[in-house]
Amino acid sequence: MLSSSEAFEKFSTWKNSKTWLNVTVIERGQPEDVLSLRIIRLDEGPSLVNVIGRETHTFGEFDVTGAEFSWEPGRMVVSREDIEWLIFEEEETK
């Protein structure tokens, strides 16, 4: 497990390198979404991760307040209360 500040350091690395990520969004009772996103802004105080979509060029925001973070190379899982998950995975380079 990572602390919130350690997780934001990983997010910052992805942001600074402009890494495209496949983000899987899982919420209990909702269909799973997989999105191609890039992190464009971080605000660790209120635990916000701002993103932009590759296909739609739309902006979004993930609130990760109170979440637990786990890390393995190229992948971070963000979970909250075992009902919400965000899985950030580096896209494979072609």
C-alpha positions as CSV (number, residue, x, y, z in Angstrom):
1,M,0.0,0.0,0.0
2,L,1.1,3.5,-0.7
3,S,0.3,6.6,1.3
4,S,-1.6,9.4,-0.4
5,S,1.5,11.5,-0.9
6,E,3.4,8.5,-2.4
7,A,0.5,7.9,-4.8
8,F,0.5,11.5,-5.8
9,E,4.2,11.2,-6.6
10,K,3.4,8.4,-9.0
11,F,0.6,10.4,-10.5
12,S,3.0,13.3,-10.9
13,T,5.5,11.2,-12.8
14,W,2.8,10.1,-15.2
15,K,1.6,13.8,-15.5
16,N,5.1,15.1,-16.2
17,S,5.9,12.5,-18.8
18,K,2.5,13.0,-20.4
19,T,1.9,9.2,-20.2
20,W,-1.4,8.0,-21.7
21,L,-3.2,5.7,-19.3
22,N,-6.0,3.1,-19.6
23,V,-8.2,3.9,-16.7
24,T,-10.8,1.3,-15.7
25,V,-13.6,2.7,-13.6
26,I,-15.6,0.2,-11.5
27,E,-18.5,1.2,-9.3
28,R,-20.8,-1.3,-7.7
29,G,-24.0,-1.6,-9.7
30,Q,-22.6,0.2,-12.7
31,P,-21.1,-1.1,-15.9
32,E,-17.3,-1.0,-16.1
33,D,-15.7,1.8,-18.2
34,V,-12.3,1.7,-19.7
35,L,-11.0,5.2,-20.7
36,S,-7.8,6.4,-22.4
37,L,-6.7,9.4,-20.4
38,R,-3.8,11.6,-19.5
39,I,-3.3,13.4,-16.2
40,I,-3.1,17.1,-16.7
41,R,-3.4,18.5,-13.2
42,L,-3.0,17.3,-9.6
43,D,-4.3,18.8,-6.4
44,E,-3.1,16.7,-3.4
45,G,-4.9,18.9,-0.8
46,P,-8.4,17.9,-1.8
47,S,-7.1,14.7,-3.5
48,L,-8.1,15.5,-7.0
49,V,-6.7,14.0,-10.2
50,N,-7.7,16.0,-13.4
51,V,-7.5,14.2,-16.7
52,I,-8.2,14.7,-20.4
53,G,-9.6,12.0,-22.7
54,R,-7.7,10.9,-25.8
55,E,-10.6,10.4,-28.1
56,T,-13.1,13.0,-26.9
57,H,-10.6,15.7,-25.6
58,T,-13.0,16.2,-22.7
59,F,-11.8,17.0,-19.2
60,G,-12.6,15.0,-16.1
61,E,-11.8,14.8,-12.5
62,F,-11.3,11.9,-10.1
63,D,-11.8,12.6,-6.4
64,V,-9.6,10.0,-4.5
65,T,-10.3,11.3,-1.0
66,G,-10.2,8.5,1.5
67,A,-8.9,6.0,-1.0
68,E,-6.3,3.2,-0.6
69,F,-3.6,3.0,-3.2
70,S,-1.6,0.0,-4.3
71,W,1.2,0.1,-6.8
72,E,3.0,-2.3,-9.1
73,P,5.2,-1.1,-12.0
74,G,3.1,0.6,-14.6
75,R,-0.2,0.1,-12.6
76,M,-2.0,1.8,-9.7
77,V,-5.2,0.6,-8.1
78,V,-7.2,3.1,-6.2
79,S,-10.0,1.7,-4.1
80,R,-12.5,3.1,-1.7
81,E,-14.7,1.1,0.7
82,D,-14.6,-1.9,-1.6
83,I,-17.3,-0.4,-3.8
84,E,-15.3,1.9,-6.1
85,W,-12.1,1.2,-8.0
86,L,-10.0,3.1,-10.4
87,I,-7.2,1.1,-12.1
88,F,-4.6,3.3,-13.8
89,E,-2.4,1.3,-16.3
90,E,0.2,2.7,-18.6
91,E,-0.7,2.1,-22.2
92,E,1.7,-0.1,-24.1
93,T,3.9,1.8,-26.6
94,K,3.4,0.8,-30.2
